Amino acid sequence: MWNEFEWENKINVKSTIPSLKQYFDSLLVGTNMKNLTPGAVIGEECRFLSANLYSRSAFGEDALANVCIERSVSGKIVGQVRIRAKTQGLALSFGDKVAAIARKTDKAQINKV
């Protein structure tokens, strides 16, 4: 399917989310994609992640994504997510969602007592 899809959107990821697992889980939920890579189940100690994702839109359009990310020495998550689809709109839409997830931060909030 990867070769059949004409449109590609490559997103560079730079995120302050503290762990790869949290970022990957946010990516799956935020894009409504399914993990095709059985070995991509990760623990909190992992530094690298490579996985393939799949999704079908409500209109029956398919999309694939390849995720290659790592946790850098500084603690930030960096890498790329490549999305391929038959239509430009779907590839761009998923790219916007991935970019929004990368901008999320999980900073602790302090409430007054």
C-alpha positions in Angstrom: 0.0 0.0 0.0 2.9 2.4 0.8 3.9 2.5 -2.9 0.3 2.9 -4.1 -0.3 6.1 -2.1 0.8 9.2 -4.0 0.7 11.9 -1.4 3.3 12.1 1.4 3.5 14.5 4.3 6.7 14.4 6.4 6.5 16.0 9.8 9.6 16.7 11.9 8.8 16.0 15.6 10.2 18.0 18.5 8.2 17.5 21.6 8.7 18.1 25.4 6.4 15.2 26.3 8.5 13.3 28.9 8.5 9.8 27.5 8.2 7.9 24.2 5.3 5.8 25.5 3.3 8.9 26.4 4.0 10.5 23.0 3.2 7.3 21.1 0.0 6.7 23.0 -1.0 10.4 22.3 -0.3 9.8 18.7 -2.5 6.7 18.4 -5.4 8.4 20.2 -5.0 11.8 18.5 -4.9 10.4 15.0 -7.2 7.4 15.6 -4.6 5.1 14.0 -3.8 1.5 14.8 -0.3 0.1 15.4 0.8 -2.4 12.8 4.2 -3.1 14.4 3.8 -5.7 17.2 7.3 -4.9 18.6 6.4 -1.2 19.1 5.0 -1.9 22.5 7.4 0.1 24.6 8.3 0.6 28.2 9.2 3.8 30.0 13.0 3.2 29.6 13.1 3.1 25.8 15.1 5.6 23.9 14.1 4.7 20.3 10.9 3.8 18.5 10.1 2.8 15.0 6.5 1.8 14.1 4.0 1.6 11.3 0.5 2.9 11.7 -2.8 2.5 9.7 -6.1 4.2 9.6 -9.2 4.3 7.5 -11.3 7.5 7.3 -15.1 7.7 7.6 -15.1 8.0 3.8 -13.2 4.7 3.3 -9.8 6.4 2.5 -6.7 4.6 3.8 -3.7 6.3 5.4 -0.3 4.8 6.5 2.2 6.4 8.8 5.8 5.5 9.6 7.0 6.8 13.0 10.8 7.1 13.8 11.4 8.9 17.0 13.9 9.0 19.8 14.4 10.6 23.2 17.4 12.8 23.0 20.0 13.3 25.7 18.3 16.6 26.6 15.0 14.7 27.3 13.1 16.0 24.2 11.5 13.7 21.7 12.8 14.2 18.2 12.3 12.4 14.9 10.0 12.2 12.0 6.5 10.9 11.1 5.9 10.2 7.4 2.2 9.9 6.4 1.1 8.5 3.0 -2.4 8.6 1.5 -4.1 8.6 -1.8 -5.4 12.1 -1.4 -3.6 15.3 -0.5 -6.2 16.4 2.0 -6.0 13.3 4.1 -2.2 13.4 4.2 -2.3 17.1 5.2 -5.0 16.5 7.8 -3.1 13.7 9.6 0.0 15.9 9.4 -1.8 18.7 11.2 -2.9 16.3 14.0 0.7 14.9 14.4 2.1 18.5 14.6 -0.5 19.4 17.3 0.4 16.4 19.3 4.1 17.2 19.2 3.3 20.7 20.5 1.6 19.3 23.6 3.4 19.5 26.9 2.7 17.6 30.1 3.8 20.2 32.6 2.6 19.8 36.1 -0.1 22.2 37.2 0.0 23.7 40.7 -3.3 24.5 42.3 -3.6 26.8 45.3 -4.4 25.1 48.6 
